[in-house]
Amino acid sequence: MVDFIVFIILFVGGIVLLGISWELPTAQGVVFSAGILAISLALAYVMRQAGSATRRSNNWGTKGE
């Protein structure tokens, strides 16, 4: 549950940063880049979870093993 909360905070926070970067008078590029970085970190955080990766023995690329 904690992993999901961290993911949602990073992901939604990144989207918010992307949205508000257009309205800022200065540092628009920095805030926009921070938003992209936050979204990327959220996705990387989810992908690092042990249960989200496929097992090599149960992969589509294996032949009838």
C-alpha positions as CSV (number, residue, x, y, z in Angstrom):
1,M,0.0,0.0,0.0
2,V,2.9,2.4,0.8
3,D,4.4,1.7,-2.6
4,F,1.1,2.7,-4.3
5,I,0.9,5.9,-2.3
6,V,4.5,6.8,-3.2
7,F,3.7,6.1,-6.9
8,I,0.6,8.2,-6.9
9,I,2.3,11.2,-5.1
10,L,5.2,11.2,-7.6
11,F,3.0,10.6,-10.7
12,V,0.3,13.1,-9.9
13,G,2.8,15.6,-8.5
14,G,4.7,15.3,-11.8
15,I,1.6,16.0,-13.8
16,V,0.8,19.0,-11.6
17,L,4.3,20.3,-12.2
18,L,3.9,19.9,-15.9
19,G,0.6,21.8,-15.7
20,I,1.8,24.8,-13.6
21,S,5.0,25.2,-15.5
22,W,3.1,27.0,-18.3
23,E,1.8,29.7,-16.0
24,L,5.0,30.6,-14.2
25,P,6.7,33.9,-15.1
26,T,10.2,32.4,-14.7
27,A,11.9,29.0,-14.4
28,Q,9.3,27.3,-16.7
29,G,11.9,24.9,-18.1
30,V,13.2,23.9,-14.7
31,V,9.7,23.1,-13.4
32,F,8.7,21.3,-16.6
33,S,11.9,19.2,-16.4
34,A,11.2,18.5,-12.7
35,G,7.7,17.2,-13.7
36,I,9.1,14.9,-16.3
37,L,11.7,13.7,-13.8
38,A,9.0,13.0,-11.2
39,I,6.9,11.0,-13.6
40,S,9.9,9.0,-14.7
41,L,10.8,8.3,-11.1
42,A,7.3,7.2,-10.4
43,L,7.3,4.7,-13.3
44,A,10.8,3.5,-12.4
45,Y,9.7,3.0,-8.7
46,V,6.8,0.8,-9.8
47,M,8.9,-1.2,-12.3
48,R,11.5,-2.0,-9.7
49,Q,9.0,-4.0,-7.6
50,A,9.7,-7.7,-7.5
51,G,6.2,-8.8,-8.4
52,S,5.9,-6.6,-11.5
53,A,8.7,-8.3,-13.5
54,T,8.1,-11.5,-15.6
55,R,10.0,-14.6,-14.7
56,R,12.5,-15.9,-17.2
57,S,11.2,-19.4,-17.0
58,N,7.7,-18.1,-17.8
59,N,8.6,-15.8,-20.7
60,W,7.0,-15.7,-24.1
61,G,10.4,-16.1,-25.7
62,T,11.1,-19.5,-24.2
63,K,10.3,-22.6,-26.3
64,G,8.2,-25.2,-24.6
65,E,10.3,-25.5,-21.4
